[in-house]
């Protein structure tokens, strides 16, 4: 085994991810847990005791995995759920008490930056600009950046709706056209403002579109009829807008029970997938995306890359 490893944990509103790599950046371990931390959070804006218990157990389990590797440096971040929950500080204390892992709650800009750094590998240098959007459980970030080795963020916005909180707030467990329209009306002003402020229509020929999260990956698997959802198989796939439209129309006409039986969605994600697809389509419609690339690479990849770079430059150890 390598003498030095680096790890990243990304805690979202619906899932938590762990990535461990060696000092050359080779992936040694990648885990994902459906913590559903934001389940039941709306409208009190507090994590439920059950959700907190799942989250704490996830970090305890991840620490046991990390203990099997010579971790030199790691970073654990939390995003929208912990930014919004009134009792997030209590949850973070419980996590540290059980796992000794300190969680850093990052703002939407840092979230966008890390996702960009991690996912750009698929389109790096192939256009002047890139638009990345990350559909999470509690928020959705849209970012315009230069497409180069060290990308510069030109503009980013955070929409306070993701698949988990929108499903609960708009009761979008099964097909409901009226509620879908209400959710769309919440999303559209953010997208319109992004298009206007970035002058996206003027630079559109020089832009490639990139989407990170399980939603575009699952849609890619469905469109390509893989027979099951294997996220690695979908990483980097390019999907046309017409294909997405046809696939999402079927999904948004389905019941939760039908989605639960899908090999691409499953029981756990069936409760939030219509809301996620509604947000996803509203955004790509508003951005006038002709096609996009689905990316499995995300913030954890960006974190590990930075930790390796910083370690080579002799920066101080971040292990808590």
N, C-alpha and C positions, 0 to 999 in steps of 0.2 A: 504493500500500500504506500501511497505517497506520504512524504513527511509533513505535508502541510495542506490543509483543506480550508475552504471558505464556504459559508452558508448564508442563505437569505430566507426570511419568512415574510410573507405578505398576507396580512389578515384583512379580508374584505367583509362585506355585509352578509355574504352568503357562503363563502368558502375561504379556506386558508391553505396557502401553498408553501412548501419547503423545497429548496434547491441546495444541493451540496455539490461542489466542484473541486477538483484538484487545482494546483497552482498554475497549470497550463490551461485551465478553463474547461477541462473534460468533465462531463456530467457523471457523477458517481451515484447520486440518489435524487429522485424527484418524487415528492408525495403531495397529494391534495386531499383535503378533508372537507366534507360538507358540514361545516359547523352551524350553518343557518343562524348566525349570530343575530341577524336583524329580524328573525321570525317573531311576530307578535309585538314588535317595537312600535308600530304605528297604532294608535295616535298618541300614546303617552310619551314617546321618544325616550323610552328606557328599555334596556335589555331585560328580558325576563330571566328569572332564576334558572330556568331550564336551558335557555340559550347560553347564559354565562357558564353553566356547568359543562356544556358541550365545548365551549371555547377553551376553558381551562384544561379540560382533558386533552384537547388537541395539542396544546402547547406542552403539556406533560409528555405526551407520546412523542412529539417531535424532538423534545430534549433527549429522550431515551435513544432515539435514532442518531441524533448528533453526537451523543457520547460514544458511539461506535467508531467515530472518525476523529483524527487529530485536527480539530477545528482551531485554526489560528485566529480567524476573525469572523464575525458574523454581524448581521444587522436585521432586526425585526421591526417591521413597520405595520401600521394600521391606517386604514383610509376612512371612507365616508361614514361607516357605522359608528366608529369610535369618535369621529369628529362631531357627530350629531347627538349621540346618546347622552342623556343627563348623568347617567351613572357609569360612564366609561372609566372614570378614574378608579372606581371601586373594582371594576372588572380587571383593569390593568394591574392593580395591587394584588388581586387574587392570583393572576397569572404568574406574577413574579414570586409570590409566596410558594406556589406549587412547583415552578419550573426554574426559577432564577433567571428567566429570560426577560430583560427589560424591553418593553414595547414603546416605540417612538410613533406618536400620532403625527402624520405628515399632512401638510396642506395640499390643496388640489394641484398647485403648480408643481410641487415636488413629485406628486403622483404621476402627473403627465410627463415630467422629465425622465423619470425612471422607466416608465412604460415605453417611451420613445427610444431610449438608449437600448432597451432590451429587444424591441421588436423590429428595429430598422434594418436588421440583417437581411431581410427578404428583398428589400427594394433599394438598398443603399447605393447612391450614385447613379440611379437609373432615371432620375428626374431632377429638376431644380428644387422642387418643393415636395413635401409630403404632408398629408393630412391624416392624423392618427385619431381614431376614437375608440375609447375603452368603455364598454358597457358593463358596469358593475352591478352589485346588488342594491346599493344605496345611492349611487350617483353615476353620471356619465360624463367623461371628459372628452372634449374635442380640441385638438391641437394642430396648429399650422407651424411647420418648422422647415428649415433648410435641410436638404437631403444630402448630407455629407458625413465625413468621418466623425466630426464633432458637431452634431446638429445644433443649430441655434433656434430656440423657440421664438417665433414671431408673435404669436397670439394663442392663448388658450382660455377655454371657459369650462366651468363645471356646472352641469345641470343637476339639480338636487333630486333626480329621480333615476332609479335603477330597477332591475327586474324584481327584486324582493319587495322594496317599499311601495312600488307602483302597483304590484299585484294585490297587496293588502289594502292600500288606500282606494284603489279604483275597482276592487272586487273582481279582478280579472283572472280568475282561476280557470274558467271555461269561456267559450265564445260569448262575447257581449259587445255588439257593435256600438251601442250607445256609450258604454264606458270606455271603449277604445278611442272613440272620438274625443271624449273629455280628456283622456291622457294625451292624445295628439295635440290638443289645444294648449296643454301645459308645456309641451316640448318645443312647438313651432317658434315662439318668440325668441328663444335662446338660439335656435339654429339660424333664424333670419338675421339676428344681431351678429352672429359669427360671420356669416356670408358678407354682410355689409362692412363690418369692421376690417375684415381681411382682404376686401376687394377680390374675393375668390373667383367671381365670374371673369375677371380680367386676366387672371393667371391660370385659369383652369387647364389649358393645354400643357402647362408645365408642372402639373400636380399628379402625384400618385396617391391612392387612397389605401389606408391600412387599418384593419380592425382587429383588436385583440380582446379576447374573452372567450368563454365557451360558446356563446351564441353563434358567432360566425363560423366557428369550427364545426359545430353540430349541423348548422345549415349546409355547410360544404359537404359533410358526410351524407346528408339526405339527398342533396342535389346529385352527387356522384354515385348514389345508391350502393354504398359500400357494404350494406347489410348490417352494420353495427357501428357504434361510435368508437373510433380509435383516434384520439386527439393527435398523436404523432403523425398519423397518416394524412391528416388534414392540414397540418402546419405548412404554410406557404402557398396554399392553393389559391388560385385566382377565380373569382366568381363574377359572372355578369349580372347586371341589374335585373334583366328579364328573368333569369333563373331564380334570383332571390324573391322577386315578386310572386312568381308562381308557387314557390315553396311556402312562403309566409301566408299566402291566401289560404292554403290548405290548413296550415297550423291554426290560424285565427278563426277558422270555421269549425274547430274541433272541440270536443269536451275534454275535461281534465282526465277522465277515464281513458279516452282514446289516446291522449298524449302519453299517459303512464305506460301504455302497452307498446309504445314506439321504441324500437331498439336504439334510437338516436337520442331519446329524451329521458324516459324512465320515470318512475314514481316520484323521486325526490325533486326533480326539476320540473315535473309536469304542472305544479301549482304556480310557477312563476314564468313559464315559457311564453305564454301569449303576451304578457306584459312586456317581456324582454323583446320579443319580435316586433311589437307595436312601436316601442321606442326606437329599435334598430331601423325599421323601415321609415319612420318619420324623419330620422336624421339623414339617411342616405337619399331620400327624396328631396329634402331641403337643400342638401349639398350638391344635388344633381350629379351623383356619382354614376359613371357609366359601368364601372367594374371596381372590385376591391380585392385585396389580398388578405386572407385570414391568417392570423398569427397566433401561435401558441406561446411564442416568446413574449415576456412581459416584464413587470417590475423586478421580479426575483432575478431574472437574467441580467438586468441592468445593475442591480445591487452587487451581485457577485463579480461582474466585470469591473466595477469600480473598486471593490475591496482588493481584488488582485492587483489592479493598477497602483492603488495606494500603498499596498504592502511592498511592491517592488520599489516604490519611491521612499520607503522607510518611514511611513506615517505611523502614529501611535495605535496600538492594539485596541480594537473596539469590543473585545469579548467582555461581557459583564460578569 
